[in-house]
Amino acid sequence: MKKCLMLAIVVVMCSFQPVKPVKIVFFGDSITEYGVKPDGFITLFQQKLKDNKQEGNYEAAGAGIGGNKIYDLYLRYEDDVLAKNPDMVVIWVGVNDVWHKRLFGTGTDWDKFAKFYTALIKKLQAKGIKVTICTPASIGEKTDYSNELDGDLNRYSQIIRDVAAQNNCGLVDFRKLFHEYALKNNPQNKDRDILTVDGVHLNATGNKLVADVLYKTLIK
């Protein structure tokens, strides 16, 4: 009887394996790079995990580099993402693919953008990683689509929506969410200082909105 009891205790103890937290890597450009600052969206996301007692179930890390475009992400995904052994990857890129056309005469043609994005997703999915992709939010915050690059940004955002549907990815449509927010909160039609400091990079309100949206989307 005692032997049976001891065996049962051993079996029960062995069955309680420590829960491995789901590791999320945020992968992108300078917006993501700044996300790990004290008031950045990744830091706020991590704080929300703690506040909701989820820090034992999820871990979050950033892998953002300023100036990156989609092909930069493709070239460094092994060293900067796979090396972290993620279960989930959130890709937020596209601003520089559009913006750098005007700033530096570079950028990424729309057809190459779609091909690189699809290839990157397939590489990650082949490793069993769940992928969520995000549309670029803004290059200027005017609500009447009079920002210089609104046309291109809308086109690239639609490419991302299509790529998400075609590759069974999660989608966070920041382009749509930021525009809807600005319609309610930007009556003066300003080009910055609503959710960004310069029309692109997030201010405190923008970081909070992004952290809240990503938390609701990713944490089930």
C-alpha positions as a Markdown table, in Angstrom:
| # | Residue | x | y | z |
|---|---|---|---|---|
| 1 | Met | 0.0 | 0.0 | 0.0 |
| 2 | Lys | 2.8 | 2.4 | 1.0 |
| 3 | Lys | 4.7 | 1.6 | -2.2 |
| 4 | Cys | 1.6 | 2.3 | -4.3 |
| 5 | Leu | 1.1 | 5.6 | -2.5 |
| 6 | Met | 4.7 | 6.6 | -3.0 |
| 7 | Leu | 4.5 | 5.7 | -6.7 |
| 8 | Ala | 1.4 | 7.8 | -7.0 |
| 9 | Ile | 3.0 | 10.8 | -5.4 |
| 10 | Val | 6.1 | 10.5 | -7.7 |
| 11 | Val | 3.8 | 10.3 | -10.8 |
| 12 | Val | 1.9 | 13.3 | -9.7 |
| 13 | Met | 5.0 | 15.3 | -9.0 |
| 14 | Cys | 6.5 | 14.4 | -12.3 |
| 15 | Ser | 3.3 | 15.5 | -14.1 |
| 16 | Phe | 3.7 | 19.0 | -12.9 |
| 17 | Gln | 6.1 | 20.5 | -15.4 |
| 18 | Pro | 7.0 | 24.2 | -15.2 |
| 19 | Val | 5.0 | 26.2 | -17.8 |
| 20 | Lys | 7.2 | 27.6 | -20.5 |
| 21 | Pro | 6.2 | 31.2 | -21.2 |
| 22 | Val | 5.2 | 32.2 | -24.7 |
| 23 | Lys | 8.0 | 34.4 | -26.1 |
| 24 | Ile | 6.9 | 37.3 | -28.3 |
| 25 | Val | 9.5 | 39.2 | -30.4 |
| 26 | Phe | 8.6 | 42.6 | -31.8 |
| 27 | Phe | 10.4 | 43.0 | -35.1 |
| 28 | Gly | 10.8 | 46.3 | -37.0 |
| 29 | Asp | 12.4 | 49.6 | -37.5 |
| 30 | Ser | 13.0 | 52.6 | -35.2 |
| 31 | Ile | 9.5 | 52.7 | -34.0 |
| 32 | Thr | 10.1 | 49.2 | -32.5 |
| 33 | Glu | 13.6 | 50.1 | -31.5 |
| 34 | Tyr | 12.3 | 53.0 | -29.4 |
| 35 | Gly | 9.6 | 50.7 | -28.0 |
| 36 | Val | 12.0 | 49.3 | -25.4 |
| 37 | Lys | 12.6 | 52.8 | -23.9 |
| 38 | Pro | 11.1 | 53.4 | -20.4 |
| 39 | Asp | 7.9 | 54.9 | -22.0 |
| 40 | Gly | 7.9 | 52.8 | -25.1 |
| 41 | Phe | 5.1 | 50.5 | -26.2 |
| 42 | Ile | 7.1 | 47.3 | -25.6 |
| 43 | Thr | 7.9 | 48.4 | -22.0 |
| 44 | Leu | 4.3 | 49.3 | -21.5 |
| 45 | Phe | 3.3 | 45.9 | -22.9 |
| 46 | Gln | 5.6 | 44.2 | -20.5 |
| 47 | Gln | 4.1 | 46.2 | -17.6 |
| 48 | Lys | 0.6 | 45.2 | -18.7 |
| 49 | Leu | 1.7 | 41.6 | -18.5 |
| 50 | Lys | 2.8 | 42.2 | -14.9 |
| 51 | Asp | -0.4 | 44.1 | -14.0 |
| 52 | Asn | -2.5 | 41.3 | -15.3 |
| 53 | Lys | -0.4 | 38.6 | -13.7 |
| 54 | Gln | 0.7 | 37.2 | -17.1 |
| 55 | Glu | 4.4 | 37.7 | -16.8 |
| 56 | Gly | 4.9 | 34.0 | -16.1 |
| 57 | Asn | 2.9 | 33.1 | -19.2 |
| 58 | Tyr | 4.5 | 35.5 | -21.7 |
| 59 | Glu | 7.8 | 37.2 | -22.4 |
| 60 | Ala | 8.3 | 40.1 | -24.7 |
| 61 | Ala | 11.5 | 41.3 | -26.4 |
| 62 | Gly | 12.3 | 43.9 | -29.1 |
| 63 | Ala | 14.3 | 43.6 | -32.3 |
| 64 | Gly | 14.0 | 47.0 | -33.9 |
| 65 | Ile | 16.7 | 48.9 | -35.8 |
| 66 | Gly | 16.3 | 52.4 | -37.0 |
| 67 | Gly | 16.0 | 52.9 | -40.8 |
| 68 | Asn | 15.1 | 49.3 | -41.5 |
| 69 | Lys | 13.0 | 48.4 | -44.5 |
| 70 | Ile | 11.4 | 45.0 | -45.3 |
| 71 | Tyr | 14.5 | 43.6 | -46.9 |
| 72 | Asp | 16.7 | 44.6 | -43.9 |
| 73 | Leu | 14.3 | 42.5 | -41.7 |
| 74 | Tyr | 14.6 | 39.6 | -44.1 |
| 75 | Leu | 18.4 | 39.8 | -44.0 |
| 76 | Arg | 18.7 | 39.8 | -40.2 |
| 77 | Tyr | 15.8 | 37.6 | -39.1 |
| 78 | Glu | 18.0 | 34.6 | -38.2 |
| 79 | Asp | 20.4 | 36.5 | -36.0 |
| 80 | Asp | 17.9 | 38.9 | -34.4 |
| 81 | Val | 14.7 | 36.9 | -34.2 |
| 82 | Leu | 15.3 | 33.2 | -34.5 |
| 83 | Ala | 18.2 | 33.4 | -32.1 |
| 84 | Lys | 15.6 | 34.5 | -29.4 |
| 85 | Asn | 13.6 | 31.3 | -30.0 |
| 86 | Pro | 10.2 | 33.1 | -30.3 |
| 87 | Asp | 6.8 | 31.5 | -30.3 |
| 88 | Met | 5.3 | 34.6 | -31.8 |
| 89 | Val | 6.7 | 37.4 | -33.9 |
| 90 | Val | 5.0 | 40.8 | -34.5 |
| 91 | Ile | 6.3 | 42.5 | -37.6 |
| 92 | Trp | 5.8 | 46.3 | -37.9 |
| 93 | Val | 7.6 | 47.7 | -40.9 |
| 94 | Gly | 6.8 | 49.8 | -44.0 |
| 95 | Val | 7.3 | 53.4 | -43.0 |
| 96 | Asn | 10.9 | 53.6 | -44.3 |
| 97 | Asp | 10.0 | 51.6 | -47.5 |
| 98 | Val | 7.8 | 54.6 | -48.3 |
| 99 | Trp | 9.4 | 57.5 | -46.5 |
| 100 | His | 12.9 | 56.9 | -47.7 |
| 101 | Lys | 11.8 | 57.4 | -51.3 |
| 102 | Arg | 11.3 | 61.0 | -50.5 |
| 103 | Leu | 14.1 | 61.5 | -47.9 |
| 104 | Phe | 16.9 | 59.7 | -49.7 |
| 105 | Gly | 15.6 | 58.6 | -53.1 |
| 106 | Thr | 15.6 | 55.0 | -51.9 |
| 107 | Gly | 12.8 | 52.8 | -50.5 |
| 108 | Thr | 11.2 | 49.6 | -51.7 |
| 109 | Asp | 9.1 | 49.2 | -54.8 |
| 110 | Trp | 5.6 | 47.9 | -54.0 |
| 111 | Asp | 6.0 | 44.6 | -55.8 |
| 112 | Lys | 9.4 | 43.8 | -54.1 |
| 113 | Phe | 7.9 | 44.9 | -50.8 |
| 114 | Ala | 5.2 | 42.2 | -51.1 |
| 115 | Lys | 7.7 | 39.5 | -52.2 |
| 116 | Phe | 10.1 | 40.2 | -49.4 |
| 117 | Tyr | 7.3 | 40.3 | -46.8 |
| 118 | Thr | 5.8 | 37.0 | -48.0 |
| 119 | Ala | 9.3 | 35.4 | -48.0 |
| 120 | Leu | 10.0 | 36.6 | -44.5 |
| 121 | Ile | 6.6 | 35.3 | -43.2 |
| 122 | Lys | 7.2 | 31.9 | -44.8 |
| 123 | Lys | 10.6 | 31.6 | -43.2 |
| 124 | Leu | 9.2 | 32.3 | -39.7 |
| 125 | Gln | 6.1 | 30.0 | -40.2 |
| 126 | Ala | 8.4 | 27.2 | -41.3 |
| 127 | Lys | 9.8 | 27.3 | -37.8 |
| 128 | Gly | 6.4 | 26.9 | -36.3 |
| 129 | Ile | 6.3 | 30.6 | -35.3 |
| 130 | Lys | 2.9 | 32.4 | -35.2 |
| 131 | Val | 3.2 | 35.7 | -37.1 |
| 132 | Thr | 1.2 | 38.9 | -36.7 |
| 133 | Ile | 1.9 | 41.8 | -39.1 |
| 134 | Cys | 1.0 | 45.5 | -38.7 |
| 135 | Thr | 0.3 | 48.2 | -41.2 |
| 136 | Pro | 2.4 | 51.4 | -41.0 |
| 137 | Ala | 0.6 | 54.0 | -39.0 |
| 138 | Ser | 1.5 | 57.4 | -40.4 |
| 139 | Ile | 3.9 | 59.7 | -42.1 |
| 140 | Gly | 2.1 | 62.8 | -41.0 |
| 141 | Glu | -1.1 | 62.9 | -39.0 |
| 142 | Lys | -3.4 | 65.1 | -41.0 |
| 143 | Thr | -6.9 | 63.5 | -41.2 |
| 144 | Asp | -7.9 | 64.7 | -44.7 |
| 145 | Tyr | -5.3 | 62.5 | -46.6 |
| 146 | Ser | -3.3 | 65.6 | -47.5 |
| 147 | Asn | 0.0 | 64.3 | -46.0 |
| 148 | Glu | 2.5 | 64.1 | -48.8 |
| 149 | Leu | 2.9 | 60.3 | -48.7 |
| 150 | Asp | -0.6 | 59.2 | -47.8 |
| 151 | Gly | -1.2 | 57.7 | -51.2 |
| 152 | Asp | 1.8 | 55.4 | -51.0 |
| 153 | Leu | 1.3 | 54.6 | -47.4 |
| 154 | Asn | -2.3 | 53.5 | -48.1 |
| 155 | Arg | -1.1 | 51.3 | -51.0 |
| 156 | Tyr | 1.6 | 49.6 | -48.9 |
| 157 | Ser | -0.9 | 49.2 | -46.0 |
| 158 | Gln | -3.3 | 47.4 | -48.4 |
| 159 | Ile | -0.4 | 45.2 | -49.6 |
| 160 | Ile | 0.1 | 44.2 | -45.9 |
| 161 | Arg | -3.6 | 43.4 | -45.4 |
| 162 | Asp | -3.5 | 41.2 | -48.5 |
| 163 | Val | -0.3 | 39.5 | -47.4 |
| 164 | Ala | -1.8 | 38.8 | -44.0 |
| 165 | Ala | -4.9 | 37.2 | -45.6 |
| 166 | Gln | -2.9 | 35.2 | -48.1 |
| 167 | Asn | -0.5 | 33.8 | -45.4 |
| 168 | Asn | -2.9 | 33.2 | -42.5 |
| 169 | Cys | -1.3 | 35.8 | -40.4 |
| 170 | Gly | -2.7 | 37.9 | -37.6 |
| 171 | Leu | -3.2 | 41.6 | -38.6 |
| 172 | Val | -3.1 | 44.8 | -36.6 |
| 173 | Asp | -4.2 | 47.6 | -38.8 |
| 174 | Phe | -2.5 | 50.6 | -37.2 |
| 175 | Arg | -3.1 | 52.7 | -40.4 |
| 176 | Lys | -6.8 | 52.4 | -39.9 |
| 177 | Leu | -6.7 | 52.7 | -36.1 |
| 178 | Phe | -4.5 | 55.9 | -36.1 |
| 179 | His | -6.7 | 57.5 | -38.7 |
| 180 | Glu | -9.8 | 56.8 | -36.7 |
| 181 | Tyr | -8.2 | 58.1 | -33.6 |
| 182 | Ala | -7.1 | 61.3 | -35.4 |
| 183 | Leu | -10.6 | 62.0 | -36.7 |
| 184 | Lys | -11.8 | 62.1 | -33.2 |
| 185 | Asn | -8.8 | 63.9 | -31.6 |
| 186 | Asn | -7.2 | 66.1 | -34.2 |
| 187 | Pro | -9.8 | 68.8 | -35.0 |
| 188 | Gln | -7.1 | 71.3 | -36.1 |
| 189 | Asn | -5.8 | 68.8 | -38.7 |
| 190 | Lys | -2.2 | 68.9 | -37.3 |
| 191 | Asp | 0.5 | 66.8 | -38.9 |
| 192 | Arg | 2.0 | 65.7 | -35.6 |
| 193 | Asp | 1.6 | 65.8 | -31.8 |
| 194 | Ile | -1.5 | 63.6 | -31.7 |
| 195 | Leu | -0.1 | 60.1 | -31.5 |
| 196 | Thr | 3.4 | 61.0 | -32.7 |
| 197 | Val | 6.2 | 63.5 | -32.1 |
| 198 | Asp | 7.1 | 64.0 | -35.7 |
| 199 | Gly | 4.3 | 62.4 | -37.8 |
| 200 | Val | 6.0 | 59.0 | -37.5 |
| 201 | His | 7.5 | 58.2 | -34.1 |
| 202 | Leu | 5.2 | 57.6 | -31.2 |
| 203 | Asn | 4.6 | 60.0 | -28.4 |
| 204 | Ala | 3.4 | 58.9 | -24.9 |
| 205 | Thr | -0.2 | 58.7 | -26.1 |
| 206 | Gly | 0.8 | 56.7 | -29.2 |
| 207 | Asn | 2.9 | 54.3 | -27.2 |
| 208 | Lys | 0.0 | 53.7 | -24.8 |
| 209 | Leu | -2.5 | 53.1 | -27.7 |
| 210 | Val | -0.1 | 50.7 | -29.4 |
| 211 | Ala | 0.6 | 48.8 | -26.2 |
| 212 | Asp | -3.1 | 48.5 | -25.4 |
| 213 | Val | -4.0 | 47.3 | -28.9 |
| 214 | Leu | -1.2 | 44.7 | -29.1 |
| 215 | Tyr | -2.0 | 43.4 | -25.6 |
| 216 | Lys | -5.7 | 42.9 | -26.6 |
| 217 | Thr | -4.7 | 41.3 | -29.9 |
| 218 | Leu | -1.9 | 38.9 | -28.6 |
| 219 | Ile | -2.8 | 37.9 | -25.1 |
| 220 | Lys | -5.7 | 35.5 | -25.0 |
